[in-house]
Structures are given as C-alpha cells and as structure tokens.
C-alpha cells in the first residue's frame, strides 16, 4: 500500500489508535511504550503489512519538529530548584560524557571493523560518526519511562538524569554534523571545529534564554479572549525559537530546551491548560516520530548487521557508557558508587539516535545505510534491555523512593495569580470527639473549608454540617507572608 492524500488520514488514525492501545497493554508488563510504538511502525511497514515509506528527508523533518516539542516540554517540567544541586554534574555528563562515549565506542567499532566475524569495514572517521549518532541518551525515552513508571529516586538522581537527557542531544548532533563534514571534505581543521562547537553552544544557550524570557513576557502581556489560543501561541514560539536560533548558527535543540526551562520556571497565564496541552502534544509527537521511524526501517536489512550491532550495543551499555559516566563524575565525590552505577545503566537510546543516523544517509556518506540499520538495532536492544529494567535496578541498588505527595485528593488547583494555597485533611475519631461540626472546629485563622468529600459524595460545607469519621476536607489558606 502506498501513501496518498486519500488514505493518509485513515492510516494515520489507525496507527495512532493501535499504538496507544498497545502502549497501554505493554505498560502493565513494564515494556516501554515508546518501544511498542516503534514496533507498531515496523509491523505496518514494508516488511510487515506493506506500507511503503522510505523518504529519509521527510523522516528527518518530522524528527526535528517532534524533538523541538519534546525538548521544550521536558524543559518546562524541569524545575531549577531541583537541578541546582546537580547542575554541574548534569552539564558535564551532557557534554564531556557524550564526547567520551562517542570516542570510546568509535574506537571499539574501528577495532572490530574489518575483522573476519564482522561484515563492516569502516575507517576511523566513519566509526566515530556511527558512535556519535548514538552517543546521547534519548530525552523522549528517559522522560517517558521515568514519568510513566512514576519513579522517584534518591540523591537527586531523577533531576540529574532528566537534565542530562534533555541537554545532551545538542552535543551528539554537533559531533554528527562535524564528522559528516570531515568525511565529505576529507580534511579536519581543529580550530574551525572548536569555533563551530563554541558558536553552537553560545548562540543556542543565549538564544534559548532570551527567547524564553520574551515568550513569558509575550504570553503574560497579550490579551486574548479565547484562552485556548495561548497554548497554540506557545507552540508557535517553540518553533520560532528553534528556527531563528538555527538561522543564527546556534543549536536549536539546546535553545528550545533552555527556553522551556525559562517558561516552566516563571509565572504564566493559564499554566495548567498550557501544561496539559504541551504534555499531550509531546506524547503525540513521540508517537508520530517512533511510528515514522518504524515505518522507515526495513527489518530484513537489520539482520545483516545484527552481530555487529549486538557487539557494539553490549560494549556501549556495559563499557562505553559506564566508563564515560565514572570518568565524568570522578570530581563529584558526593555522588556515591551506586548512584554512578545507576546513571550508567540509564543510558537509554531511542528516537534521537535514529534521527541523527538519517543525517549520514541524507548527506550520502559511504556506508550510511549500515550506520542507520546498526543504530536502529542498538536502539531496540537498549529499550528492551535497559528500558524494561530501570525500576528493577533502582530497587536493587536501593535508590528508589516514594513519590512526594503533590496537590490534593480533590484534584483542584488554584491559578498562580491567587495568593492562597490548597490542602486536604481527613477527619479522625479524635477530631470528632472535640468538634463534630465545622463551626466548632478550631481551624487556623485565614483557613476555610471549601468542599467536604464523603465517600463518592461532595458536600457544600456550612457551619452546622455534621462531620463523619473519614470525611475529607479541602482547605484553602492564605499563603504566609515572607
């Protein structure tokens, strides 16, 4: 079956529905939903039900759009207060860690290249290029797995992993582009490469911060009658941030992540509605991205590189990633051995390496098809082996912790503009003995009962309402003046 305007909506809707249903089923068994989205795409692709999609340029464009939204959404969820204690370690992992992972893995690929039991023969630069495409941990996979499994980790590990995965894609992207240029030109100017990397980081970082600030100002100052348009306006700002930074020769991926952090840590109008919209868009683009990449690959071609991919994948998971993590975290003595071991294991590969692996194909690098298939195979191995065992390793290393309670049992939230806070309270037998009506309760000054929940029934409170043991009270209180 070929893609056409007439059947695209039908095919797209079927793929979306099946992906979500399969993802829900897989979640019960601890299988990453993103892996299942990838497999659904492969099942419907050329080697499965026969959907023909082989346009690498289009897949790359879809990936760029999707990553912009995913990274911005991840940045919005990253709280500065949480990452401050681990900021230095996270930044070192997202820069030097990526570089070392690419170097160690690239050297390993070069060593085994041309051996009798392998069917690849890559020079050093191509070996490093293959390693560079998969040198970063995938933000979509890490965000999705940590949040879908509702994991909380000791020693600030969760914000460290989210900061690393959200900010390390730019380094892998720049290494990929630089190595492609070196291979195609046949020369390497160290000064020019260093200057290019510096510009990408500086312009990307500064552009993301400035445009993030302008986005906050724009959202809060503009007056739109339809509040639903604020989220769409923000989405436009995300794409503007990515493209204008890229036009200025900065790194767009870094820019949107930093802009997301700026927006997420400032007061903005209709925050809850905007956050819900962005979360939904993030999931939509993740599904579209993984489905597209699943459709793009020809599984039978991966069999030709299966042995090499397994060898490289095992090296990357057990040696390359851990070695780079331990070297990078060597100066941070407060991070204990178990934490470093866990960070080493959460080196998930996902859609980002596959998207980066399309760049050599588009550029026409010799051996690029093998690079793409190897990266795809390793991604599946990583999601199966690492993605399904993260919670197990957290418990094994005694690093898992209960999630802190947020919000209230009523699911009610107040706009940021209201200078009050909500909390809930459960009526106990001791409280009933002292006072069995609201007017007799000794509530703190400035605190009022908004709603009483009794079983599945919600009651509007008044002073004479008789309280029962187990009643849940939703309280609103004035915030303490600092």
C-alpha positions as CSV (number, residue, x, y, z in Angstrom):
1,X,0.0,0.0,0.0
2,X,1.3,3.4,-1.0
3,X,0.9,6.7,1.0
4,X,-1.5,9.1,-0.7
5,X,-3.6,12.1,0.3
6,X,-6.8,9.9,0.2
7,X,-5.6,7.2,2.6
8,X,-3.2,9.1,4.9
9,X,-5.9,10.1,7.4
10,X,-7.2,6.6,7.6
11,X,-3.8,5.1,8.0
12,X,-2.7,7.7,10.5
13,X,-5.7,7.3,12.7
14,X,-5.4,3.5,12.7
15,X,-1.7,3.7,13.6
16,X,-2.4,6.2,16.4
17,X,-5.2,4.2,18.0
18,X,-3.4,0.9,17.8
19,X,-0.2,2.5,19.2
20,X,-2.0,3.9,22.2
21,X,-3.9,0.6,22.9
22,X,-0.7,-1.4,22.5
23,X,1.2,1.0,24.7
24,X,-1.3,0.7,27.5
25,X,-1.1,-3.0,27.3
26,X,2.7,-3.0,27.4
27,X,2.8,-0.7,30.3
28,X,1.2,-3.4,32.5
29,X,4.2,-5.7,31.7
30,X,6.8,-3.0,32.2
31,X,7.6,-2.6,28.5
32,X,8.4,0.9,27.4
33,X,5.5,2.4,25.4
34,X,8.0,4.0,23.0
35,X,9.4,0.6,22.1
36,X,5.9,-0.6,21.3
37,X,5.3,2.5,19.1
38,X,8.4,1.6,17.2
39,X,7.4,-2.0,16.7
40,X,3.9,-1.0,15.6
41,X,5.6,1.1,12.8
42,X,7.8,-1.8,11.8
43,X,4.8,-4.2,11.8
44,X,2.9,-1.9,9.4
45,X,6.0,-1.2,7.3
46,X,7.4,-2.7,4.1
47,X,8.4,-6.0,5.7
48,X,5.1,-6.2,7.6
49,X,1.7,-5.2,6.2
50,X,3.4,-3.4,3.3
51,X,3.1,0.4,4.0
52,X,5.7,1.9,1.8
53,X,7.6,4.8,3.4
54,X,11.3,5.3,2.5
55,X,11.7,9.1,2.4
56,X,14.6,9.8,4.8
57,X,14.3,13.6,4.3
58,X,10.7,13.6,5.5
59,X,11.5,11.3,8.4
60,X,14.3,13.7,9.4
61,X,12.0,16.7,9.1
62,X,9.4,15.0,11.3
63,X,12.0,14.2,13.8
64,X,13.2,17.8,14.0
65,X,9.7,19.1,14.6
66,X,9.0,16.3,17.2
67,X,12.2,16.9,19.1
68,X,11.6,20.6,19.3
69,X,8.2,20.0,21.1
70,X,9.5,17.1,23.3
71,X,12.6,19.0,24.5
72,X,10.6,22.2,25.2
73,X,8.0,20.2,27.1
74,X,10.8,18.4,29.1
75,X,12.4,21.8,29.8
76,X,9.0,23.1,31.1
77,X,8.9,20.2,33.6
78,X,12.5,20.8,34.8
79,X,12.4,22.8,38.0
80,X,15.5,24.9,38.6
81,X,15.3,24.4,42.3
82,X,15.5,20.6,41.7
83,X,18.5,20.7,39.3
84,X,20.6,23.3,41.2
85,X,22.3,20.8,43.4
86,X,23.3,18.6,40.5
87,X,23.7,21.3,37.8
88,X,27.4,20.9,37.4
89,X,27.3,17.1,37.2
90,X,24.4,17.1,34.7
91,X,26.2,19.6,32.4
92,X,29.4,17.6,32.5
93,X,27.5,14.4,31.6
94,X,25.7,16.1,28.7
95,X,28.9,17.5,27.2
96,X,32.1,15.6,28.1
97,X,30.1,12.4,28.8
98,X,28.7,12.4,25.2
99,X,32.1,13.2,23.8
100,X,33.8,10.3,25.8
101,X,31.0,7.9,24.9
102,X,31.4,8.6,21.2
103,X,35.2,8.3,21.5
104,X,35.3,5.0,23.4
105,X,32.6,3.4,21.3
106,X,34.0,4.8,18.0
107,X,37.4,3.3,18.8
108,X,35.8,-0.1,19.6
109,X,33.9,0.0,16.3
110,X,37.1,0.8,14.4
111,X,38.9,-2.1,16.1
112,X,36.3,-4.7,15.2
113,X,35.8,-3.2,11.7
114,X,37.2,-5.5,9.0
115,X,37.6,-8.5,11.3
116,X,36.5,-11.8,9.9
117,X,33.4,-12.2,12.0
118,X,32.1,-8.7,11.1
119,X,30.7,-7.6,7.8
120,X,31.6,-3.9,8.1
121,X,34.8,-2.1,7.1
122,X,34.6,1.4,8.4
123,X,37.6,3.8,8.6
124,X,38.2,5.7,11.9
125,X,36.1,8.8,10.9
126,X,33.1,6.7,9.9
127,X,33.4,4.6,13.1
128,X,33.4,7.8,15.1
129,X,30.4,9.0,13.1
130,X,28.4,5.9,13.9
131,X,29.3,6.2,17.6
132,X,28.4,10.0,17.6
133,X,24.9,9.4,16.3
134,X,24.1,7.3,19.4
135,X,26.3,9.0,22.0
136,X,23.5,10.8,23.8
137,X,20.8,9.4,26.0
138,X,17.3,9.9,24.5
139,X,15.3,12.5,26.2
140,X,11.9,11.2,24.9
141,X,12.7,7.7,26.3
142,X,14.0,8.9,29.7
143,X,11.2,11.4,30.3
144,X,8.6,8.9,29.3
145,X,9.9,6.0,31.3
146,X,10.6,7.9,34.5
147,X,7.3,9.6,34.4
148,X,5.1,6.7,33.2
149,X,6.5,4.5,35.9
150,X,6.1,7.3,38.5
151,X,9.7,6.8,39.7
152,X,11.3,8.8,42.3
153,X,15.0,8.4,43.1
154,X,17.2,9.2,46.0
155,X,20.2,11.6,45.9
156,X,18.6,13.9,43.2
157,X,19.2,11.3,40.6
158,X,15.9,11.9,38.7
159,X,16.6,15.6,38.0
160,X,20.2,14.7,37.1
161,X,19.0,12.1,34.5
162,X,16.3,14.4,33.1
163,X,18.8,17.3,32.8
164,X,21.4,15.1,31.1
165,X,18.9,13.6,28.7
166,X,17.3,16.9,27.9
167,X,20.5,18.8,27.3
168,X,22.9,16.2,25.7
169,X,21.3,16.0,22.3
170,X,23.0,19.2,21.1
171,X,26.5,17.7,21.7
172,X,25.6,14.5,19.8
173,X,24.1,16.5,17.0
174,X,27.1,18.7,16.6
175,X,29.5,15.8,16.7
176,X,27.4,14.1,14.0
177,X,27.4,17.1,11.7
178,X,31.1,17.9,12.2
179,X,32.1,14.3,11.4
180,X,29.9,14.2,8.3
181,X,31.7,17.4,7.1
182,X,35.1,15.9,7.8
183,X,34.2,12.7,5.9
184,X,32.8,14.6,2.9
185,X,35.6,17.2,2.7
186,X,38.4,14.8,3.6
187,X,40.1,17.3,5.9
188,X,39.9,18.5,9.5
189,X,40.6,21.9,10.9
190,X,40.7,21.6,14.7
191,X,40.3,25.4,15.3
192,X,37.4,25.7,12.9
193,X,35.6,22.7,14.6
194,X,36.2,24.1,18.1
195,X,34.9,27.5,16.9
196,X,31.8,26.0,15.4
197,X,31.0,24.0,18.5
198,X,31.5,27.1,20.7
199,X,29.2,29.2,18.5
200,X,26.5,26.4,18.5
201,X,26.6,26.3,22.3
202,X,26.8,30.0,23.0
203,X,24.2,31.1,20.5
204,X,21.9,28.2,21.3
205,X,22.1,28.8,25.1
206,X,21.8,32.6,24.8
207,X,19.1,32.4,22.2
208,X,17.0,29.9,24.3
209,X,17.3,32.1,27.4
210,X,16.4,35.4,25.7
211,X,13.6,33.9,23.6
212,X,12.3,32.1,26.6
213,X,12.1,35.4,28.5
214,X,10.4,37.1,25.6
215,X,7.9,34.2,25.4
216,X,7.0,34.6,29.0
217,X,6.5,38.4,28.6
218,X,4.5,37.9,25.4
219,X,2.2,35.3,27.0
220,X,1.5,37.5,30.0
221,X,1.1,40.8,28.2
222,X,-1.0,39.8,25.2
223,X,-4.8,39.8,25.9
224,X,-6.6,37.0,24.0
225,X,-10.3,36.4,24.6
226,X,-10.1,32.7,23.8
227,X,-7.7,31.1,26.4
228,X,-7.2,28.0,24.3
229,X,-5.2,30.1,21.9
230,X,-2.5,30.7,24.5
231,X,-1.2,27.1,24.2
232,X,-1.2,27.4,20.4
233,X,0.7,30.7,20.7
234,X,3.3,29.0,22.9
235,X,3.7,26.2,20.3
236,X,4.4,28.9,17.7
237,X,7.0,30.4,20.0
238,X,8.7,26.9,20.3
239,X,9.1,26.5,16.5
240,X,10.2,30.2,16.2
241,X,12.9,29.6,18.9
242,X,14.2,26.5,17.1
243,X,14.3,28.0,13.6
244,X,15.6,31.5,14.5
245,X,18.4,30.0,16.6
246,X,19.3,27.6,13.8
247,X,19.4,30.5,11.3
248,X,21.9,32.3,13.6
249,X,24.1,29.2,13.5
250,X,23.2,28.2,17.1
251,X,21.9,24.8,18.3
252,X,18.1,24.8,18.0
253,X,17.7,21.8,20.2
254,X,19.6,23.4,23.1
255,X,17.7,26.6,22.6
256,X,14.2,25.0,22.9
257,X,15.2,23.1,26.0
258,X,16.5,26.2,27.8
259,X,13.5,28.2,26.6
260,X,11.3,25.5,28.0
261,X,13.1,25.7,31.4
262,X,12.7,29.5,31.4
263,X,9.0,29.3,30.7
264,X,8.4,26.5,33.1
265,X,10.0,28.3,36.0
266,X,8.2,31.6,35.5
267,X,4.6,32.6,36.2
268,X,2.5,32.4,33.1
269,X,-1.2,32.8,32.5
270,X,-3.3,29.6,32.2
271,X,-0.4,27.5,33.2
272,X,-2.4,24.3,33.9
273,X,-4.2,24.5,30.5
274,X,-0.9,25.2,28.7
275,X,0.9,22.4,30.5
276,X,-1.8,19.9,29.7
277,X,-1.7,20.9,26.0
278,X,2.1,20.7,25.8
279,X,2.1,17.3,27.5
280,X,-0.5,16.0,25.0
281,X,1.5,17.4,22.1
282,X,4.7,15.9,23.4
283,X,3.1,12.4,23.5
284,X,1.5,12.9,20.1
285,X,4.9,13.8,18.5
286,X,6.6,11.0,20.3
287,X,4.1,8.5,18.8
288,X,4.4,10.1,15.3
289,X,8.2,10.1,15.5
290,X,8.5,6.5,16.6
291,X,5.9,5.3,14.1
292,X,7.6,7.1,11.3
293,X,11.0,5.7,12.1
294,X,9.4,2.2,12.5
295,X,7.9,2.6,9.0
296,X,11.2,3.8,7.6
297,X,13.3,0.8,8.5
298,X,13.4,-2.5,6.6
299,X,13.8,-5.2,9.3
300,X,15.4,-7.7,7.0
301,X,18.3,-5.3,6.4
302,X,19.0,-5.2,10.1
303,X,19.7,-8.9,10.1
304,X,22.8,-8.3,8.0
305,X,24.3,-6.2,10.7
306,X,22.8,-8.0,13.7
307,X,26.1,-9.4,15.0
308,X,28.0,-6.1,14.8
309,X,25.0,-4.2,16.3
310,X,24.9,-6.6,19.3
311,X,28.6,-6.4,19.9
312,X,28.5,-2.6,19.7
313,X,25.4,-2.4,21.8
314,X,26.9,-4.6,24.5
315,X,30.1,-2.5,24.5
316,X,28.1,0.7,24.7
317,X,25.8,-0.5,27.6
318,X,28.4,-2.3,29.7
319,X,31.7,-0.4,28.9
320,X,31.4,2.8,26.9
321,X,28.6,4.5,28.8
322,X,29.7,3.4,32.3
323,X,33.4,4.3,31.6
324,X,32.4,7.8,30.5
325,X,30.0,8.3,33.4
326,X,32.5,7.3,36.0
327,X,35.2,9.5,34.5
328,X,32.9,12.5,34.3
329,X,31.6,12.1,37.8
330,X,35.1,11.5,39.3
331,X,35.3,15.1,40.7
332,X,31.9,14.8,42.3
333,X,32.7,12.9,45.4
334,X,29.2,13.4,46.9
335,X,27.8,11.1,44.2
336,X,28.2,7.6,45.6
337,X,29.2,4.4,43.7
338,X,25.6,3.1,43.5
339,X,24.3,6.3,42.0
340,X,27.0,6.4,39.4
341,X,26.2,2.7,38.5
342,X,22.6,3.6,38.1
343,X,23.3,6.6,36.0
344,X,25.5,4.4,33.8
345,X,22.6,2.0,33.3
346,X,20.1,4.7,32.4
347,X,21.8,5.4,29.1
348,X,18.7,4.8,27.0
349,X,18.8,5.1,23.2
350,X,15.6,6.0,21.5
351,X,14.4,8.0,18.5
352,X,17.1,10.7,18.7
353,X,20.0,8.4,17.7
354,X,17.8,7.0,14.8
355,X,17.0,10.6,13.6
356,X,20.7,11.5,13.9
357,X,21.5,8.4,11.9
358,X,19.4,9.7,9.0
359,X,21.9,12.6,8.6
360,X,24.6,10.5,7.0
361,X,22.0,8.9,4.7
362,X,20.8,12.3,3.5
363,X,24.4,13.5,3.1
364,X,25.3,10.4,1.1
365,X,28.1,9.2,3.4
366,X,29.6,5.9,2.3
367,X,28.2,3.1,4.4
368,X,25.3,5.3,5.8
369,X,22.7,2.6,5.3
370,X,24.7,0.2,7.5
371,X,25.0,3.0,10.1
372,X,21.3,3.6,10.1
373,X,20.5,-0.1,10.5
374,X,23.1,-0.6,13.2
375,X,21.8,2.4,15.2
376,X,18.2,1.1,14.8
377,X,19.1,-2.3,16.0
378,X,21.0,-1.0,19.0
379,X,18.1,1.3,19.9
380,X,15.8,-1.7,20.1
381,X,18.3,-3.6,22.3
382,X,18.6,-0.6,24.6
383,X,14.9,-0.1,25.0
384,X,14.4,-3.8,25.6
385,X,17.3,-4.4,28.0
386,X,17.6,-1.1,29.8
387,X,14.1,0.3,29.4
388,X,12.4,-2.6,31.0
389,X,14.8,-2.9,33.9
390,X,15.2,0.7,35.2
391,X,12.8,0.3,38.1
392,X,14.3,-3.2,38.9
393,X,17.9,-1.7,39.1
394,X,16.6,1.2,41.2
395,X,15.2,-1.2,43.7
396,X,18.2,-3.5,43.5
397,X,20.6,-0.6,44.3
398,X,18.2,0.8,47.0
399,X,17.8,4.0,45.1
400,X,14.1,4.1,44.7
401,X,12.0,6.3,46.9
402,X,8.3,7.0,47.3
403,X,6.9,9.9,45.2
404,X,6.3,13.0,47.3
405,X,2.6,13.9,47.5
406,X,1.7,16.8,45.3
407,X,-1.6,18.7,45.0
408,X,-4.6,17.3,46.9
409,X,-7.0,14.4,46.6
410,X,-9.7,16.6,45.1
411,X,-7.7,17.4,42.0
412,X,-8.4,21.1,42.5
413,X,-5.8,23.7,41.6
414,X,-5.7,27.4,42.0
415,X,-4.4,29.9,39.4
416,X,-1.0,31.3,40.2
417,X,-2.4,34.8,40.5
418,X,-4.4,33.8,43.6
419,X,-2.2,34.2,46.7
420,X,-3.6,31.2,48.5
421,X,-2.8,27.5,48.9
422,X,-4.9,24.3,49.0
423,X,-4.5,21.3,51.3
424,X,-6.7,18.4,52.4
425,X,-7.5,16.9,55.8
426,X,-9.1,13.6,56.8
427,X,-11.5,13.7,59.8
428,X,-10.3,11.3,62.6
429,X,-12.2,10.0,65.7
430,X,-10.2,12.2,67.9
431,X,-11.3,15.3,65.9
432,X,-15.0,14.2,66.2
433,X,-14.7,14.0,70.0
434,X,-13.6,17.6,70.2
435,X,-15.9,19.0,67.5
436,X,-18.4,17.3,65.2
437,X,-19.4,20.4,63.2
438,X,-17.4,22.8,61.1
439,X,-18.2,25.8,63.2
440,X,-16.8,24.0,66.3
441,X,-13.6,23.1,64.6
442,X,-10.5,25.1,65.6
443,X,-9.1,25.9,62.2
444,X,-6.2,28.2,61.9
445,X,-7.0,31.9,61.2
446,X,-7.4,32.5,57.5
447,X,-8.3,28.9,56.7
448,X,-11.7,27.9,55.2
449,X,-13.2,24.6,54.2
450,X,-14.2,24.7,50.5
451,X,-15.6,21.1,50.0
452,X,-16.3,18.1,52.1
453,X,-16.0,14.7,50.4
454,X,-17.9,11.8,52.0
455,X,-17.3,8.6,50.1
456,X,-18.2,9.5,46.5
457,X,-20.4,12.4,47.5
458,X,-19.3,16.0,47.6
459,X,-21.0,18.3,50.1
460,X,-21.1,22.1,50.2
461,X,-19.9,23.0,53.7
462,X,-21.7,25.1,56.2
463,X,-21.2,25.7,59.9
464,X,-23.8,23.2,61.1
465,X,-22.7,20.3,58.8
466,X,-22.2,17.2,60.9
467,X,-18.8,15.6,60.3
468,X,-18.2,11.9,60.0
469,X,-15.0,9.9,60.6
470,X,-13.2,9.6,57.2
471,X,-14.7,12.8,55.7
472,X,-12.1,14.6,53.6
473,X,-11.9,18.4,53.8
474,X,-10.5,20.6,51.1
475,X,-8.9,23.6,52.9
476,X,-7.9,27.0,51.4
477,X,-5.5,29.1,53.3
478,X,-3.7,32.4,52.9
479,X,0.0,32.0,52.0
480,X,2.4,33.0,54.7
481,X,3.9,36.4,54.0
482,X,7.7,36.2,53.6
